[in-house]
Amino acid sequence: MNRIRQNLNLALILTFGIVTSVMITPFAIYRLLSGQIIAGYIDLLIVACISLGSVHAYVTGRTQGAALFLAITYSSGCIAFAHVAGAAGPLWMYAVLLSNFLLVGRKRATLISAFAIAAVAASPLALPELSQKAAFVVSSMVVCLFSFAFAWRSELQHQQLEDLAALDPLTGARNRRGMHAEIEIAMATSRQAGKPLGLIIFDLDHFKRINDRFGHEAGDNVLVEMASVVRRKTRKSNKFFRLGGEEFALLIADANPADLREITEKIRTGIARDVRCADIPVTASFGASLLRAGETEAEWRERVDAAMYRAKREGRNRSVIEGLSLPANDDGSPLAFAEKSSDLAQDRIVPIDHTKSASVQFPSSTRMQPPRRHFHR
């Protein structure tokens, strides 16, 4: 039941399936009992096809194909009735035209409906007179016009409601609900295409102090300015999300660790330079990583979140990029973290070296503890 509430297309398909079975089955029985064998079997075939399409949509969740199948079945049934049972075809046509625009996209509904109107109007049994054909075509076109306008308006309002439910009203970024849906799609696309997918999570440093000292309105202004910087420094194809409070995320398609470094540094330096609260500069800490093979969304986000909190522990206003190679010594060996080159330290990039993990030593009392407990944002 929850699936039906959340999926408008599925709700429409199931509604049409139930209504079709309830309304057409008595006509099928009546026609078979009265000797109209062909018309009765057409009724039963329509009921069977619509029921099959509805069950398929409910079981698989694939509503687009099922909706197109229902629209074609309804229209074909009207055409068949117009040529077999006469006036019954045109009478059902008006309801079918409305259902076409509710079930499928406006372009497809227009094409299917136009073909059905022409085929029904061509029936000499249903509409023998030219004036009847003309009246049917004109009245059907009027129904199509109103159905088109209604479907367009309904789709627009539905999209607006979806945006309101998925967007953060303050920053305009997508919220956690929107992020979950976007990540599912992006992960599936990445695995099918074999292209990398990057995730960046960042958090404003000491944001609570801003709220406590200057008030929540000042904090909101900082978040708005920060969001503006992010949009200026990233592409439209990069998905921007607000995870809650002062924590944000970016989903980067077809990226490598160097790309993640470049993006995080653009945003980090942009925030430090352009975002202020009462002449006090605002900074942010970043964590980033690529999606691994076979990794779930929760596991991926946990790794990136841990990288971001590591940036917090190591001084804030910096980035931790998982998978970015460390610079080398003169002899070719990797630098230890305490020996980062000056340009790397200036960039405040802290790469994670998977080939020499022992070079990073944490106190034994904190090594196994969750990072969130050891510092304030």
URMOGI-V198129 format. One record per residue. RES is the residue in three letters. PSI is psi in radians with two decimals (none if undefined). NEAR is the number of other ideal C-beta (glycine too) atoms within 8 Angstrom. D_FIRST is the distance of its C-alpha to the first C-alpha in Angstrom with 2 decimals. Layout:
BEGIN
[[RES/PSI/NEAR/D_FIRST] [RES/PSI/NEAR/D_FIRST]]
END
This chain:
BEGIN
[[MET/-0.62/4/0.00] [ASN/-0.63/5/3.79] [ARG/-0.69/8/5.38] [ILE/-0.66/9/5.20] [ARG/-0.64/7/6.46] [GLN/-0.30/5/8.86] [ASN/1.80/10/10.08] [LEU/-0.73/6/12.01] [ASN/-0.74/11/13.64] [LEU/-0.70/13/10.77] [ALA/-0.73/10/9.61] [LEU/-0.77/11/13.34] [ILE/-0.80/17/13.90] [LEU/-0.65/12/11.47] [THR/-0.83/8/12.92] [PHE/-0.63/13/16.36] [GLY/-0.77/14/15.89] [ILE/-0.79/9/15.14] [VAL/-0.72/8/17.88] [THR/-0.81/12/20.27] [SER/-0.74/11/20.06] [VAL/-0.68/7/20.58] [MET/-0.63/8/23.32] [ILE/-0.52/11/25.29] [THR/-0.77/11/25.44] [PRO/-0.65/7/27.84] [PHE/-0.69/9/30.04] [ALA/-0.78/13/30.24] [ILE/-0.77/9/31.37] [TYR/-0.79/9/33.85] [ARG/-0.68/12/35.36] [LEU/-0.72/10/35.82] [LEU/-0.51/6/37.49] [SER/0.10/6/39.69] [GLY/0.04/4/40.96] [GLN/1.28/9/39.07] [ILE/-0.86/8/38.14] [ILE/-0.82/7/37.46] [ALA/-0.66/12/35.31] [GLY/-0.74/13/33.37] [TYR/-0.57/10/32.72] [ILE/-0.74/13/31.64] [ASP/-0.83/13/29.02] [LEU/-0.65/10/27.77] [LEU/-0.70/9/27.82] [ILE/-0.80/13/25.72] [VAL/-0.75/13/23.08] [ALA/-0.77/8/23.16] [CYS/-0.77/10/22.99] [ILE/-0.72/15/20.11] [SER/-0.73/11/18.09] [LEU/-0.77/8/19.12] [GLY/-0.67/14/18.19] [SER/-0.76/15/14.65] [VAL/-0.71/9/14.15] [HIS/-0.76/10/15.94] [ALA/-0.68/16/13.79] [TYR/-0.71/10/10.52] [VAL/-0.80/6/12.58] [THR/-0.39/6/14.70] [GLY/0.04/9/12.88] [ARG/1.71/8/16.21] [THR/-0.48/11/15.70] [GLN/-0.87/8/19.31] [GLY/-0.71/7/21.07] [ALA/-0.70/13/18.72] [ALA/-0.72/14/19.08] [LEU/-0.71/11/22.84] [PHE/-0.73/10/23.01] [LEU/-0.75/16/21.46] [ALA/-0.75/15/23.89] [ILE/-0.69/9/26.82] [THR/-0.80/12/25.98] [TYR/-0.84/13/25.83] [SER/-0.73/14/29.05] [SER/-0.66/9/30.80] [GLY/-0.71/13/30.05] [CYS/-0.72/15/31.70] [ILE/-0.78/13/34.65] [ALA/-0.76/10/35.09] [PHE/-0.65/15/35.05] [ALA/-0.60/18/37.53] [HIS/-0.22/9/39.95] [VAL/-0.78/10/39.44] [ALA/-0.01/10/38.58] [GLY/-2.12/10/40.18] [ALA/-0.28/7/38.88] [ALA/-0.57/11/35.32] [GLY/-0.99/17/34.63] [PRO/-0.58/12/35.51] [LEU/-0.69/7/33.69] [TRP/-0.32/11/30.31] [MET/-0.64/15/31.08] [TYR/-0.72/10/30.27] [ALA/-0.64/7/26.64] [VAL/-0.68/14/26.42] [LEU/-0.78/15/27.97] [LEU/-0.75/10/25.36] [SER/-0.60/12/22.49] [ASN/-0.77/15/24.33] [PHE/-0.39/15/24.40] [LEU/-0.52/9/20.72] [LEU/-0.76/14/19.73] [VAL/3.01/11/22.34] [GLY/2.78/5/24.68] [ARG/-0.68/10/27.51] [LYS/-0.84/6/30.26] [ARG/-0.72/10/28.73] [ALA/-0.68/16/27.74] [THR/-0.78/10/31.34] [LEU/-0.82/8/32.88] [ILE/-0.75/13/30.84] [SER/-0.71/15/31.45] [ALA/-0.75/9/35.13] [PHE/-0.75/9/35.70] [ALA/-0.74/15/34.02] [ILE/-0.79/15/36.10] [ALA/-0.72/8/39.27] [ALA/-0.70/10/38.65] [VAL/-0.73/16/37.97] [ALA/-0.44/10/40.96] [ALA/-0.11/6/43.15] [SER/2.08/13/42.66] [PRO/-0.36/6/45.92] [LEU/-0.72/8/44.32] [ALA/-0.71/14/41.61] [LEU/1.45/12/43.73] [PRO/-0.53/6/47.41] [GLU/2.57/6/48.94] [LEU/-0.66/5/49.06] [SER/-0.62/6/48.30] [GLN/-0.73/9/45.12] [LYS/-0.80/10/44.05] [ALA/-0.76/8/44.84] [ALA/-0.71/8/42.97] [PHE/-0.78/14/39.86] [VAL/-0.80/10/39.98] [VAL/-0.80/8/40.55] [SER/-0.64/9/37.86] [SER/-0.67/13/35.35] [MET/-0.66/9/36.36] [VAL/-0.76/8/35.80] [VAL/-0.72/11/32.25] [CYS/-0.72/14/31.69] [LEU/-0.83/8/33.20] [PHE/-0.65/8/31.00] [SER/-0.70/14/27.86] [PHE/-0.84/12/28.99] [ALA/-0.72/8/29.56] [PHE/-0.77/9/26.24] [ALA/-0.71/12/24.33] [TRP/-0.79/9/26.53] [ARG/-0.71/8/26.05] [SER/-0.73/9/22.26] [GLU/-0.70/9/22.21] [LEU/-0.81/8/24.71] [GLN/-0.65/8/22.88] [HIS/-0.72/9/19.59] [GLN/-0.67/8/21.74] [GLN/-0.71/8/23.46] [LEU/-0.68/8/20.33] [GLU/-0.73/8/19.33] [ASP/-0.74/8/22.90] [LEU/-0.63/8/22.96] [ALA/-0.45/7/19.95] [ALA/-0.15/10/21.57] [LEU/2.52/11/25.24] [ASP/2.10/9/27.51] [PRO/-0.41/5/29.27] [LEU/-0.90/8/32.56] [THR/-0.27/10/33.31] [GLY/-0.04/7/31.14] [ALA/2.74/12/29.97] [ARG/2.58/13/26.37] [ASN/-3.01/11/24.76] [ARG/-0.67/8/23.17] [ARG/-0.78/9/19.74] [GLY/-0.61/11/21.62] [MET/-0.74/14/23.76] [HIS/-0.78/9/21.09] [ALA/-0.73/9/19.86] [GLU/-0.71/12/23.54] [ILE/-0.69/11/24.71] [GLU/-0.79/9/22.24] [ILE/-0.80/8/23.50] [ALA/-0.69/12/27.08] [MET/-0.73/11/27.16] [ALA/-0.76/8/26.01] [THR/-0.74/10/28.55] [SER/-0.75/13/31.25] [ARG/-0.62/7/30.97] [GLN/-0.72/6/30.95] [ALA/-0.22/6/33.91] [GLY/0.48/5/35.70] [LYS/2.57/8/36.32] [PRO/2.75/9/36.36] [LEU/2.21/14/33.91] [GLY/2.61/15/35.07] [LEU/2.29/16/33.51] [ILE/2.27/14/35.53] [ILE/2.27/16/34.68] [PHE/2.74/16/37.15] [ASP/2.33/13/37.74] [LEU/2.38/14/40.33] [ASP/2.35/12/43.16] [HIS/0.67/9/43.95] [PHE/-0.56/14/41.54] [LYS/-0.60/8/41.37] [ARG/-0.64/7/45.11] [ILE/-0.81/14/44.70] [ASN/-0.72/11/42.26] [ASP/-0.65/5/44.50] [ARG/-0.71/6/47.71] [PHE/-0.15/8/46.86] [GLY/2.83/7/43.69] [HIS/-0.50/6/40.08] [GLU/-0.72/6/41.01] [ALA/-0.68/12/43.38] [GLY/-0.70/13/40.73] [ASP/-0.71/9/38.35] [ASN/-0.66/9/41.22] [VAL/-0.76/14/41.75] [LEU/-0.69/12/38.14] [VAL/-0.77/10/38.43] [GLU/-0.71/10/41.75] [MET/-0.76/15/40.45] [ALA/-0.64/13/37.55] [SER/-0.70/8/40.16] [VAL/-0.77/13/42.25] [VAL/-0.76/14/39.39] [ARG/-0.60/8/38.74] [ARG/-0.54/7/42.48] [LYS/-0.08/9/42.86] [THR/2.92/11/39.94] [ARG/2.81/4/38.85] [LYS/-0.47/3/36.01] [SER/-0.31/5/34.47] [ASN/2.16/11/34.27] [LYS/2.26/10/30.91] [PHE/2.27/13/31.48] [PHE/2.59/15/29.15] [ARG/2.05/13/29.54] [LEU/-0.33/10/28.25] [GLY/2.46/5/29.24] [GLY/-2.14/5/32.56] [GLU/0.31/8/35.33] [GLU/2.30/10/33.63] [PHE/2.94/16/32.83] [ALA/2.71/14/32.17] [LEU/2.34/15/33.13] [LEU/2.07/14/31.71] [ILE/2.01/13/34.67] [ALA/2.57/12/34.41] [ASP/0.95/6/37.37] [ALA/2.72/11/39.30] [ASN/3.03/8/41.75] [PRO/-0.62/13/42.96] [ALA/-0.64/7/45.79] [ASP/-0.73/10/43.41] [LEU/-0.69/17/41.40] [ARG/-0.80/13/44.71] [GLU/-0.75/8/45.80] [ILE/-0.82/16/42.62] [THR/-0.67/14/42.51] [GLU/-0.64/11/46.21] [LYS/-0.80/10/45.95] [ILE/-0.78/16/43.27] [ARG/-0.85/16/45.01] [THR/-0.60/8/48.39] [GLY/-0.72/13/46.97] [ILE/-0.81/14/45.30] [ALA/-0.54/12/48.49] [ARG/-0.69/7/50.64] [ASP/-0.36/8/48.68] [VAL/2.14/13/46.45] [ARG/2.76/8/48.39] [CYS/1.89/12/48.11] [ALA/0.86/6/51.44] [ASP/0.18/4/53.30] [ILE/2.14/7/51.68] [PRO/2.57/7/50.18] [VAL/2.40/15/46.57] [THR/2.96/11/45.77] [ALA/2.68/14/42.78] [SER/2.44/14/42.23] [PHE/2.52/15/40.46] [GLY/2.51/18/38.99] [ALA/2.63/18/38.12] [SER/2.79/14/37.47] [LEU/2.70/13/36.36] [LEU/2.34/11/33.37] [ARG/2.74/6/34.58] [ALA/2.30/3/33.81] [GLY/0.10/3/30.95] [GLU/2.48/7/30.11] [THR/2.91/5/26.63] [GLU/-0.76/9/25.72] [ALA/-0.74/6/26.14] [GLU/-0.71/8/29.51] [TRP/-0.86/13/30.72] [ARG/-0.59/10/29.98] [GLU/-0.72/8/31.60] [ARG/-0.79/10/34.74] [VAL/-0.67/16/35.01] [ASP/-0.70/10/34.42] [ALA/-0.66/10/37.18] [ALA/-0.71/16/39.48] [MET/-0.74/15/39.00] [TYR/-0.47/12/39.84] [ARG/-0.68/12/42.82] [ALA/-0.62/16/44.03] [LYS/-0.81/13/43.79] [ARG/-0.58/9/45.85] [GLU/0.27/9/48.48] [GLY/-0.10/7/49.34] [ARG/3.01/10/46.51] [ASN/0.87/10/46.91] [ARG/3.03/13/46.62] [SER/2.47/15/44.39] [VAL/1.98/15/43.55] [ILE/1.93/16/42.82] [GLU/2.29/14/41.85] [GLY/-0.03/9/43.65] [LEU/2.22/12/46.45] [SER/2.57/7/49.83] [LEU/2.61/10/52.40] [PRO/2.81/8/55.72] [ALA/2.70/8/58.66] [ASN/3.09/8/62.02] [ASP/-0.55/4/65.22] [ASP/0.06/4/65.22] [GLY/-0.11/5/61.75] [SER/2.62/6/59.99] [PRO/2.54/12/56.86] [LEU/2.51/11/57.48] [ALA/2.84/6/56.30] [PHE/-0.54/8/53.98] [ALA/-0.12/4/56.86] [GLU/0.46/6/58.95] [LYS/2.52/11/56.79] [SER/2.81/7/58.90] [SER/-0.67/6/59.64] [ASP/-0.58/6/57.67] [LEU/-0.72/9/54.60] [ALA/-0.63/8/55.08] [GLN/-0.66/6/55.51] [ASP/-0.26/7/52.28] [ARG/0.71/10/50.65] [ILE/2.25/11/48.84] [VAL/1.64/13/48.20] [PRO/2.72/12/47.33] [ILE/2.06/10/45.96] [ASP/1.90/11/48.29] [HIS/-0.27/5/46.62] [THR/-0.30/5/50.02] [LYS/1.10/7/51.72] [SER/-0.36/7/49.25] [ALA/-0.21/5/52.03] [SER/-0.21/9/53.62] [VAL/2.02/7/51.10] [GLN/2.16/4/51.93] [PHE/2.68/6/49.98] [PRO/2.49/5/51.30] [SER/-0.47/5/50.46] [SER/-0.28/5/49.05] [THR/-0.10/8/46.35] [ARG/-0.67/7/45.71] [MET/0.10/3/42.79] [GLN/2.57/8/41.30] [PRO/2.39/4/38.30] [PRO/-0.41/11/39.83] [ARG/-0.32/5/38.09] [ARG/-0.15/5/40.31] [HIS/0.06/7/43.68] [PHE/2.87/7/43.98] [HIS/2.53/4/42.97] [ARG/none/10/41.44]]
END
